[in-house]
Amino acid sequence: MLTKIIKWSAIAALIGGAFSRSLPELGLVLQFVVAAAAVVVLTQAAAMRRYVWMALFLVLACLLNPVIPVPFSNYVSGMVSAFGVLLFFFSLELLQPKPRLSISSITDRMPGSESL
């Protein structure tokens, strides 16, 4: 559930960043949000052993890195943002962890079991 919230916040940050080009302070905060979300999804993909997803989110985290920014033209910046939105959107459905099975209790009596 937490990763879904992080992914949706990254989608909102990327879309909001596309509309707020005139406020550079807000753009820096949004880049931090997107880069942090990319690292979270990267670790989720690593835990699931999805190496292609790991590489895609590593590239996205490097391109939208706020510490060492990569200068883009407006057109390329829009393309990177659209790429990021699509990555996060598809990861919502395609990077879902399998549900964990519950551990049966040792105090439950199994039907049909015999006592020693």
URHU-V115607 format. One line per field, one symbol per residue. ss: DSSP state (a for helix, b for strand, c for the rest). burial: I if it has 16 or more other ideal C-beta (glycine too) atoms within 10 Angstrom, else O. Layout:
ss->???
burial->???
This chain:
ss->caaaaaaaaaaaaaaaaaaccccaaaaaaaaaaaaaaaaaaaaaaaacccaaaaaaaaaaaaaccccccccccaaaaaaaaaaaaaaaaaaaaacccccccccccccccccccccc
burial->OOIOOIIOIIIOIIOOIOOOOOOOOOIOOIIOIIIIIIOIIIOIIOOOOIOOIIOIIOOIIOIIOOOOOOOOOOOOIOOIIOIIIOIIOOIOOOIOOOOOOOOOOOOOOOOOOOOO
